[in-house]
Amino acid sequence: MTALEAYHASPQPSQKHTTYFDIYDQIFSKYQNKKITFVEVGVQLGGSLFMWQKYFGDKARIIGIDLNPDAKKWEKDGFEIYIGSQSDPNFWKEFVSKVGPIDILLDDGGHTYIQQIITTETLLEKISDGGVLVVEDTHTSYMEGYGDRNYSFINYVKAWIEIINTRFGAFNKKQEDVRVWSLEVFESIVAFKINKKASKLESKPVWNIKPKKDKPKDYWKADQTQIKKNQENIKSIISKAFSIYKDS
Protein backbone atom coordinates (compact mmCIF):
# COMPACT_ATOMS: atom_id res chain seq x y z
CA MET A 1 0.00 0.00 0.00
CA THR A 2 1.29 3.45 -0.88
CA ALA A 3 1.07 6.43 1.46
CA LEU A 4 -1.51 8.05 -0.80
CA GLU A 5 -3.66 4.90 -0.76
CA ALA A 6 -3.42 4.74 3.04
CA TYR A 7 -4.34 8.40 3.25
CA HIS A 8 -7.51 7.92 1.24
CA ALA A 9 -8.36 4.76 3.20
CA SER A 10 -8.35 6.63 6.54
CA PRO A 11 -11.85 6.89 8.04
CA GLN A 12 -11.08 10.26 9.69
CA PRO A 13 -10.16 13.70 8.28
CA SER A 14 -6.51 14.55 7.69
CA GLN A 15 -4.86 17.38 5.76
CA LYS A 16 -1.62 16.76 3.89
CA HIS A 17 0.25 18.43 1.05
CA THR A 18 0.18 16.78 -2.37
CA THR A 19 3.98 16.57 -2.51
CA TYR A 20 4.29 14.62 0.73
CA PHE A 21 3.07 11.18 -0.33
CA ASP A 22 5.95 10.26 -2.62
CA ILE A 23 8.32 11.45 0.10
CA TYR A 24 6.62 9.25 2.69
CA ASP A 25 7.05 6.23 0.43
CA GLN A 26 10.70 7.11 -0.19
CA ILE A 27 11.49 7.29 3.53
CA PHE A 28 9.05 4.87 5.13
CA SER A 29 8.34 1.99 2.74
CA LYS A 30 11.14 -0.22 4.11
CA TYR A 31 9.44 -0.21 7.53
CA GLN A 32 6.11 -1.56 6.27
CA ASN A 33 4.80 -4.78 7.85
CA LYS A 34 7.55 -4.73 10.47
CA LYS A 35 7.38 -4.56 14.25
CA ILE A 36 8.15 -0.88 14.77
CA THR A 37 7.28 1.96 17.11
CA PHE A 38 6.01 4.95 15.15
CA VAL A 39 5.41 8.26 16.89
CA GLU A 40 3.57 11.20 15.34
CA VAL A 41 3.55 14.66 16.90
CA GLY A 42 0.26 16.34 16.05
CA VAL A 43 -2.91 14.25 16.16
CA GLN A 44 -5.47 16.90 15.16
CA LEU A 45 -8.60 15.11 13.87
CA GLY A 46 -7.11 11.62 14.08
CA GLY A 47 -7.00 10.89 10.36
CA SER A 48 -3.23 10.46 10.13
CA LEU A 49 -3.20 7.92 12.97
CA PHE A 50 -5.43 5.63 10.92
CA MET A 51 -3.42 6.41 7.79
CA TRP A 52 -0.19 5.23 9.41
CA GLN A 53 -1.88 2.21 10.93
CA LYS A 54 -2.97 1.13 7.46
CA TYR A 55 0.37 2.02 5.89
CA PHE A 56 2.67 0.22 8.32
CA GLY A 57 0.38 -2.72 9.07
CA ASP A 58 -0.79 -4.58 12.15
CA LYS A 59 2.70 -5.14 13.60
CA ALA A 60 3.29 -1.41 14.06
CA ARG A 61 2.81 0.36 17.37
CA ILE A 62 1.27 3.75 16.56
CA ILE A 63 1.64 6.54 19.12
CA GLY A 64 0.22 10.04 18.88
CA ILE A 65 1.23 13.19 20.77
CA ASP A 66 -0.87 16.33 21.07
CA LEU A 67 -1.51 19.31 23.34
CA ASN A 68 -5.27 18.88 23.03
CA PRO A 69 -6.62 16.53 25.75
CA ASP A 70 -9.46 15.55 23.39
CA ALA A 71 -6.93 13.51 21.41
CA LYS A 72 -7.18 10.88 24.13
CA LYS A 73 -10.40 9.71 22.52
CA TRP A 74 -8.38 7.87 19.88
CA GLU A 75 -7.13 5.41 22.49
CA LYS A 76 -10.38 3.53 22.04
CA ASP A 77 -9.21 2.68 18.51
CA GLY A 78 -6.01 1.08 19.75
CA PHE A 79 -3.63 4.03 19.54
CA GLU A 80 -1.42 5.21 22.39
CA ILE A 81 -1.96 8.92 23.03
CA TYR A 82 0.21 11.22 25.13
CA ILE A 83 -0.73 14.78 25.98
CA GLY A 84 2.12 17.26 26.30
CA SER A 85 4.17 20.07 24.79
CA GLN A 86 6.85 19.24 22.25
CA SER A 87 8.70 22.36 23.41
CA ASP A 88 9.12 20.86 26.88
CA PRO A 89 12.30 18.76 27.30
CA ASN A 90 10.87 17.34 30.54
CA PHE A 91 7.83 16.03 28.67
CA TRP A 92 10.11 14.21 26.23
CA LYS A 93 12.20 12.76 29.03
CA GLU A 94 9.13 11.31 30.69
CA PHE A 95 7.69 10.20 27.37
CA VAL A 96 10.80 8.24 26.37
CA SER A 97 11.00 6.60 29.80
CA LYS A 98 7.49 5.23 29.25
CA VAL A 99 7.62 4.41 25.54
CA GLY A 100 11.18 3.15 25.09
CA PRO A 101 13.10 3.17 21.79
CA ILE A 102 11.45 4.84 18.79
CA ASP A 103 11.96 3.60 15.24
CA ILE A 104 10.26 6.49 13.45
CA LEU A 105 9.28 9.90 14.71
CA LEU A 106 7.25 12.21 12.48
CA ASP A 107 6.95 15.80 13.66
CA ASP A 108 3.76 17.31 12.31
CA GLY A 109 3.18 19.45 15.38
CA GLY A 110 3.10 23.20 15.80
CA HIS A 111 5.83 23.95 13.21
CA THR A 112 7.53 26.73 15.22
CA TYR A 113 11.31 26.66 15.16
CA ILE A 114 11.57 26.04 18.89
CA GLN A 115 9.12 23.14 18.70
CA GLN A 116 10.92 21.54 15.76
CA ILE A 117 14.43 22.01 17.15
CA ILE A 118 13.64 20.94 20.73
CA THR A 119 11.87 17.84 19.45
CA THR A 120 14.76 16.90 17.18
CA GLU A 121 17.55 17.70 19.65
CA THR A 122 15.83 15.88 22.49
CA LEU A 123 14.92 12.72 20.57
CA LEU A 124 17.78 12.07 18.12
CA GLU A 125 19.57 9.86 20.62
CA LYS A 126 16.34 8.01 21.35
CA ILE A 127 15.81 6.86 17.77
CA SER A 128 16.67 3.21 17.18
CA ASP A 129 19.68 2.29 15.08
CA GLY A 130 18.40 2.18 11.52
CA GLY A 131 15.53 4.47 12.40
CA VAL A 132 14.62 7.94 11.22
CA LEU A 133 13.37 11.24 12.63
CA VAL A 134 11.32 13.26 10.15
CA VAL A 135 10.21 16.87 10.44
CA GLU A 136 7.59 18.13 8.03
CA ASP A 137 6.23 21.54 7.09
CA THR A 138 9.75 22.95 7.21
CA HIS A 139 8.61 25.68 4.82
CA THR A 140 7.72 27.66 7.95
CA SER A 141 11.44 28.51 8.12
CA TYR A 142 10.73 30.98 5.30
CA MET A 143 7.59 32.42 6.90
CA GLU A 144 6.90 35.00 9.58
CA GLY A 145 5.25 34.13 12.87
CA TYR A 146 7.13 30.93 13.72
CA GLY A 147 10.06 32.37 15.67
CA ASP A 148 13.37 34.15 15.22
CA ARG A 149 14.39 33.52 11.61
CA ASN A 150 18.06 33.49 12.67
CA TYR A 151 17.24 30.27 14.49
CA SER A 152 14.90 28.75 11.94
CA PHE A 153 14.70 25.00 11.57
CA ILE A 154 16.35 25.11 8.15
CA ASN A 155 19.28 27.02 9.65
CA TYR A 156 19.47 24.20 12.19
CA VAL A 157 19.53 21.70 9.31
CA LYS A 158 22.37 23.67 7.71
CA ALA A 159 24.28 23.35 10.99
CA TRP A 160 23.86 19.58 10.72
CA ILE A 161 25.36 19.65 7.24
CA GLU A 162 28.41 21.30 8.81
CA ILE A 163 28.53 18.76 11.65
CA ILE A 164 28.36 15.78 9.29
CA ASN A 165 31.01 17.13 6.91
CA THR A 166 33.44 18.09 9.68
CA ARG A 167 33.81 14.39 10.48
CA PHE A 168 36.32 14.26 7.64
CA GLY A 169 39.38 12.62 9.15
CA ALA A 170 42.04 15.08 7.93
CA PHE A 171 40.77 17.96 10.04
CA ASN A 172 42.72 18.81 13.18
CA LYS A 173 39.68 18.97 15.44
CA LYS A 174 37.71 15.74 15.77
CA GLN A 175 33.94 16.00 15.36
CA GLU A 176 32.40 14.22 18.34
CA ASP A 177 28.72 14.57 17.37
CA VAL A 178 27.80 11.33 15.62
CA ARG A 179 24.08 11.22 16.37
CA VAL A 180 23.05 11.56 12.73
CA TRP A 181 24.55 9.62 9.83
CA SER A 182 22.85 11.50 7.00
CA LEU A 183 20.18 13.99 6.07
CA GLU A 184 17.62 13.69 3.32
CA VAL A 185 16.04 17.00 2.33
CA PHE A 186 12.82 17.29 0.36
CA GLU A 187 10.35 20.08 -0.27
CA SER A 188 9.03 20.91 3.23
CA ILE A 189 10.40 17.70 4.79
CA VAL A 190 13.76 16.79 6.32
CA ALA A 191 14.74 13.26 7.40
CA PHE A 192 17.49 12.58 9.94
CA LYS A 193 18.78 9.05 9.37
CA ILE A 194 20.38 7.04 12.15
CA ASN A 195 23.17 4.54 11.41
CA LYS A 196 25.40 4.33 14.47
CA LYS A 197 28.14 2.17 12.96
CA ALA A 198 28.47 4.33 9.84
CA SER A 199 28.39 7.56 11.86
CA LYS A 200 31.31 6.40 14.00
CA LEU A 201 33.41 4.98 11.16
CA GLU A 202 36.87 6.55 11.04
CA SER A 203 37.25 8.76 7.98
CA LYS A 204 40.56 8.03 6.24
CA PRO A 205 41.79 7.41 2.66
CA VAL A 206 42.15 3.85 1.42
CA TRP A 207 43.31 2.16 -1.80
CA ASN A 208 41.61 -0.83 -3.36
CA ILE A 209 44.96 -1.59 -5.02
CA LYS A 210 47.99 0.40 -3.87
CA PRO A 211 49.94 1.80 -6.88
CA LYS A 212 53.37 0.27 -7.42
CA LYS A 213 54.72 3.67 -8.39
CA ASP A 214 54.16 7.10 -6.93
CA LYS A 215 50.67 8.51 -7.15
CA PRO A 216 49.89 10.12 -10.52
CA LYS A 217 50.35 13.86 -10.75
CA ASP A 218 47.29 15.83 -9.72
CA TYR A 219 46.26 18.31 -12.42
CA TRP A 220 43.53 20.15 -10.57
CA LYS A 221 45.57 23.34 -10.44
CA ALA A 222 45.87 23.29 -14.22
CA ASP A 223 42.15 24.00 -14.35
CA GLN A 224 42.84 27.56 -13.21
CA THR A 225 43.73 28.43 -16.82
CA GLN A 226 40.23 27.57 -17.99
CA ILE A 227 38.71 29.50 -15.11
CA LYS A 228 40.63 32.63 -16.15
CA LYS A 229 39.50 32.21 -19.76
CA ASN A 230 35.82 31.88 -18.80
CA GLN A 231 35.52 34.25 -15.88
CA GLU A 232 32.34 36.04 -16.98
CA ASN A 233 30.47 32.86 -17.87
CA ILE A 234 31.56 31.15 -14.65
CA LYS A 235 30.61 34.19 -12.58
CA SER A 236 27.12 34.12 -14.08
CA ILE A 237 26.69 30.40 -13.37
CA ILE A 238 27.91 30.75 -9.77
CA SER A 239 25.60 33.70 -9.19
CA LYS A 240 22.59 31.71 -10.41
CA ALA A 241 23.65 28.70 -8.33
CA PHE A 242 23.28 30.76 -5.15
CA SER A 243 19.97 32.38 -6.15
CA ILE A 244 16.90 30.87 -4.49
CA TYR A 245 14.62 31.93 -7.33
CA LYS A 246 16.26 31.40 -10.70
CA ASP A 247 14.45 34.33 -12.33
CA SER A 248 16.08 36.80 -9.94
C-alpha positions as CSV (number, residue, x, y, z in Angstrom):
1,M,0.0,0.0,0.0
2,T,1.3,3.5,-0.9
3,A,1.1,6.4,1.5
4,L,-1.5,8.1,-0.8
5,E,-3.7,4.9,-0.8
6,A,-3.4,4.7,3.0
7,Y,-4.3,8.4,3.3
8,H,-7.5,7.9,1.2
9,A,-8.4,4.8,3.2
10,S,-8.4,6.6,6.5
11,P,-11.9,6.9,8.0
12,Q,-11.1,10.3,9.7
13,P,-10.2,13.7,8.3
14,S,-6.5,14.5,7.7
15,Q,-4.9,17.4,5.8
16,K,-1.6,16.8,3.9
17,H,0.3,18.4,1.0
18,T,0.2,16.8,-2.4
19,T,4.0,16.6,-2.5
20,Y,4.3,14.6,0.7
21,F,3.1,11.2,-0.3
22,D,6.0,10.3,-2.6
23,I,8.3,11.4,0.1
24,Y,6.6,9.2,2.7
25,D,7.1,6.2,0.4
26,Q,10.7,7.1,-0.2
27,I,11.5,7.3,3.5
28,F,9.1,4.9,5.1
29,S,8.3,2.0,2.7
30,K,11.1,-0.2,4.1
31,Y,9.4,-0.2,7.5
32,Q,6.1,-1.6,6.3
33,N,4.8,-4.8,7.8
34,K,7.5,-4.7,10.5
35,K,7.4,-4.6,14.2
36,I,8.2,-0.9,14.8
37,T,7.3,2.0,17.1
38,F,6.0,4.9,15.1
39,V,5.4,8.3,16.9
40,E,3.6,11.2,15.3
41,V,3.6,14.7,16.9
42,G,0.3,16.3,16.1
43,V,-2.9,14.2,16.2
44,Q,-5.5,16.9,15.2
45,L,-8.6,15.1,13.9
46,G,-7.1,11.6,14.1
47,G,-7.0,10.9,10.4
48,S,-3.2,10.5,10.1
49,L,-3.2,7.9,13.0
50,F,-5.4,5.6,10.9
51,M,-3.4,6.4,7.8
52,W,-0.2,5.2,9.4
53,Q,-1.9,2.2,10.9
54,K,-3.0,1.1,7.5
55,Y,0.4,2.0,5.9
56,F,2.7,0.2,8.3
57,G,0.4,-2.7,9.1
58,D,-0.8,-4.6,12.2
59,K,2.7,-5.1,13.6
60,A,3.3,-1.4,14.1
61,R,2.8,0.4,17.4
62,I,1.3,3.7,16.6
63,I,1.6,6.5,19.1
64,G,0.2,10.0,18.9
65,I,1.2,13.2,20.8
66,D,-0.9,16.3,21.1
67,L,-1.5,19.3,23.3
68,N,-5.3,18.9,23.0
69,P,-6.6,16.5,25.7
70,D,-9.5,15.6,23.4
71,A,-6.9,13.5,21.4
72,K,-7.2,10.9,24.1
73,K,-10.4,9.7,22.5
74,W,-8.4,7.9,19.9
75,E,-7.1,5.4,22.5
76,K,-10.4,3.5,22.0
77,D,-9.2,2.7,18.5
78,G,-6.0,1.1,19.7
79,F,-3.6,4.0,19.5
80,E,-1.4,5.2,22.4
81,I,-2.0,8.9,23.0
82,Y,0.2,11.2,25.1
83,I,-0.7,14.8,26.0
84,G,2.1,17.3,26.3
85,S,4.2,20.1,24.8
86,Q,6.8,19.2,22.3
87,S,8.7,22.4,23.4
88,D,9.1,20.9,26.9
89,P,12.3,18.8,27.3
90,N,10.9,17.3,30.5
91,F,7.8,16.0,28.7
92,W,10.1,14.2,26.2
93,K,12.2,12.8,29.0
94,E,9.1,11.3,30.7
95,F,7.7,10.2,27.4
96,V,10.8,8.2,26.4
97,S,11.0,6.6,29.8
98,K,7.5,5.2,29.2
99,V,7.6,4.4,25.5
100,G,11.2,3.2,25.1
101,P,13.1,3.2,21.8
102,I,11.5,4.8,18.8
103,D,12.0,3.6,15.2
104,I,10.3,6.5,13.4
105,L,9.3,9.9,14.7
106,L,7.3,12.2,12.5
107,D,7.0,15.8,13.7
108,D,3.8,17.3,12.3
109,G,3.2,19.4,15.4
110,G,3.1,23.2,15.8
111,H,5.8,24.0,13.2
112,T,7.5,26.7,15.2
113,Y,11.3,26.7,15.2
114,I,11.6,26.0,18.9
115,Q,9.1,23.1,18.7
116,Q,10.9,21.5,15.8
117,I,14.4,22.0,17.1
118,I,13.6,20.9,20.7
119,T,11.9,17.8,19.4
120,T,14.8,16.9,17.2
121,E,17.6,17.7,19.6
122,T,15.8,15.9,22.5
123,L,14.9,12.7,20.6
124,L,17.8,12.1,18.1
125,E,19.6,9.9,20.6
126,K,16.3,8.0,21.4
127,I,15.8,6.9,17.8
128,S,16.7,3.2,17.2
129,D,19.7,2.3,15.1
130,G,18.4,2.2,11.5
131,G,15.5,4.5,12.4
132,V,14.6,7.9,11.2
133,L,13.4,11.2,12.6
134,V,11.3,13.3,10.1
135,V,10.2,16.9,10.4
136,E,7.6,18.1,8.0
137,D,6.2,21.5,7.1
138,T,9.8,22.9,7.2
139,H,8.6,25.7,4.8
140,T,7.7,27.7,8.0
141,S,11.4,28.5,8.1
142,Y,10.7,31.0,5.3
143,M,7.6,32.4,6.9
144,E,6.9,35.0,9.6
145,G,5.3,34.1,12.9
146,Y,7.1,30.9,13.7
147,G,10.1,32.4,15.7
148,D,13.4,34.2,15.2
149,R,14.4,33.5,11.6
150,N,18.1,33.5,12.7
151,Y,17.2,30.3,14.5
152,S,14.9,28.7,11.9
153,F,14.7,25.0,11.6
154,I,16.3,25.1,8.1
155,N,19.3,27.0,9.7
156,Y,19.5,24.2,12.2
157,V,19.5,21.7,9.3
158,K,22.4,23.7,7.7
159,A,24.3,23.4,11.0
160,W,23.9,19.6,10.7
161,I,25.4,19.7,7.2
162,E,28.4,21.3,8.8
163,I,28.5,18.8,11.6
164,I,28.4,15.8,9.3
165,N,31.0,17.1,6.9
166,T,33.4,18.1,9.7
167,R,33.8,14.4,10.5
168,F,36.3,14.3,7.6
169,G,39.4,12.6,9.2
170,A,42.0,15.1,7.9
171,F,40.8,18.0,10.0
172,N,42.7,18.8,13.2
173,K,39.7,19.0,15.4
174,K,37.7,15.7,15.8
175,Q,33.9,16.0,15.4
176,E,32.4,14.2,18.3
177,D,28.7,14.6,17.4
178,V,27.8,11.3,15.6
179,R,24.1,11.2,16.4
180,V,23.1,11.6,12.7
181,W,24.5,9.6,9.8
182,S,22.9,11.5,7.0
183,L,20.2,14.0,6.1
184,E,17.6,13.7,3.3
185,V,16.0,17.0,2.3
186,F,12.8,17.3,0.4
187,E,10.4,20.1,-0.3
188,S,9.0,20.9,3.2
189,I,10.4,17.7,4.8
190,V,13.8,16.8,6.3
191,A,14.7,13.3,7.4
192,F,17.5,12.6,9.9
193,K,18.8,9.0,9.4
194,I,20.4,7.0,12.2
195,N,23.2,4.5,11.4
196,K,25.4,4.3,14.5
197,K,28.1,2.2,13.0
198,A,28.5,4.3,9.8
199,S,28.4,7.6,11.9
200,K,31.3,6.4,14.0
201,L,33.4,5.0,11.2
202,E,36.9,6.5,11.0
203,S,37.3,8.8,8.0
204,K,40.6,8.0,6.2
205,P,41.8,7.4,2.7
206,V,42.1,3.8,1.4
207,W,43.3,2.2,-1.8
208,N,41.6,-0.8,-3.4
209,I,45.0,-1.6,-5.0
210,K,48.0,0.4,-3.9
211,P,49.9,1.8,-6.9
212,K,53.4,0.3,-7.4
213,K,54.7,3.7,-8.4
214,D,54.2,7.1,-6.9
215,K,50.7,8.5,-7.2
216,P,49.9,10.1,-10.5
217,K,50.4,13.9,-10.7
218,D,47.3,15.8,-9.7
219,Y,46.3,18.3,-12.4
220,W,43.5,20.1,-10.6
221,K,45.6,23.3,-10.4
222,A,45.9,23.3,-14.2
223,D,42.2,24.0,-14.4
224,Q,42.8,27.6,-13.2
225,T,43.7,28.4,-16.8
226,Q,40.2,27.6,-18.0
227,I,38.7,29.5,-15.1
228,K,40.6,32.6,-16.1
229,K,39.5,32.2,-19.8
230,N,35.8,31.9,-18.8
231,Q,35.5,34.3,-15.9
232,E,32.3,36.0,-17.0
233,N,30.5,32.9,-17.9
234,I,31.6,31.2,-14.7
235,K,30.6,34.2,-12.6
236,S,27.1,34.1,-14.1
237,I,26.7,30.4,-13.4
238,I,27.9,30.8,-9.8
239,S,25.6,33.7,-9.2
240,K,22.6,31.7,-10.4
241,A,23.7,28.7,-8.3
242,F,23.3,30.8,-5.1
243,S,20.0,32.4,-6.2
244,I,16.9,30.9,-4.5
245,Y,14.6,31.9,-7.3
246,K,16.3,31.4,-10.7
247,D,14.5,34.3,-12.3
248,S,16.1,36.8,-9.9
